[in-house]
Amino acid sequence: MASPATLLNLKSLIFVIFCCFANHAIAENKVMTGNKSIENQFLDLSIEELMKVEVTSASRRTQKLSEVPSAIFVITQDDIRRSGATSIPEALRMAPGVEVARIGTDKWAISIRGFNGRFADKLQVLMDGRSVYNPLFAGVQWEQQDTLMEDIERIEVIRGPNAAVWGANAVNGIINIITKKAADTQGTLLSAGGGSFEQGFFGARHGGKINDDTFYRFYAKGFTRDQMKTTIGENANDAWHNARGGFRLDHTRGIDLFTIQGDIFYNSYGDRLDKSQLNIMKGGISVCAGIGPSLSDRQSCCKLIMIASIINY
């Protein structure tokens, strides 16, 4: 029978051999994946490098996040992908201080620092630096603001007034949804899924280039969402069917970037009015063009929106 000292030495030898094999496996993994792991590319960055994240919403020009004198929070594409959000309002739930309340399948109440409601008008919402508010009530119709979630680069959220830069709507805060440049979305992307409430959704995007200075992308998406329940347990009759498509064309010349982008969408959803069934079909077209050093920094934008609604009682 082996002595206790011999057993201790044997255990120590096994432990040393195990550590050597583990280090060898880690080294091989680093060789296979390169000098820096794709999934953990931020782990090797210093605090100073992490603070160099750039934002544009605070002063309409590119600034480091550490230099912005505002309460700003950035939702990155990785955050959106890991959260599983299928719409912009769902992604905004990740930002601290943003009140996101879902009223129905197709209706949200979103605000910052109170005064929340479906027609809240004290929040400036932008997509690529252009305002998307409805001039009828100076608020946002969130069911009309959508894009392919994989094409969103980041969402910048500023809590607090910034009316001196963005106008009267920026009383309680700013939400700037910034999409990727066409050069960053090359190739083909397909996505699809479904569930009990999110009954089915799909997305497709293709990006290419005309020359080394001109890039483009096209996308299409659609979904079907089930109806919700009222407070007394009845069906809210607000099932939502949506189809949307769009494009973006970027041309670079020197420090200037010219962009033209457009969307076309179709919405079909229900509602309740005096206990009677109400079906609404709505479609729209929007086109925007801008030119400047960066579309998020400064732009001259011409926007054409055509919306048609059909209501069947």
Order of alpha helices (4+ residues) and beta strands (2+ residues): alpha-alpha-beta-beta-beta-alpha-alpha-beta-beta-beta-beta-beta-alpha-beta-beta-beta-beta-beta-beta-beta-beta
